[in-house]
Amino acid sequence: MIRALDIFFYVLEILIFVRIVFSWVPGMGYRSAIGQLIYNLTEPILGPCRRMLDKSPLGGGMMLDFSPIIALIIMALVSRLLVSLVNIL
């Protein structure tokens, strides 16, 4: 069970990093099928983080999107929490 959680969060981290790279390369972006797939898989995680940042004093109109960093931090915390809970059970 713990191994499955580790793999799940690892795959999500990789997808977020790939999305970051795709955002830097205009030609590869979201026009391709793989770009759309990565967008669809990561947007449920990054969207709420982006909205949270927009409402904070730090967000709203920033040139850089810090939502991937926030998402990775939150995912690391949730992953550790879930692993701890599984170990208790």
C-alpha positions, 0 to 999 in steps of 0.5 A: 500500500505504501509503495503504491502511494509513493508511486502515485505521488512520484508520477504526479511530481513528474507530470508537474515537472513535465508541465513546467517544461512544456510551458517554457517551450512554445512549440511543445505546449498544449497543442499536442495530444501529450500536452493536453493529457498532461494538462488534464492530469495536472490541472485538478492539482494546480488549479486550486493552488493557483486560485489560492495564490491569486487570493493571497497577498502574494498572488494576483498578477505575478509574472511567474506561476508559483502554483507548481511549487505550492502543489509539490509542497502540499503533495509532499505533506499529504504523502507523508501524512497518508504514509503515516496513517497507513503505518498506524493501521 
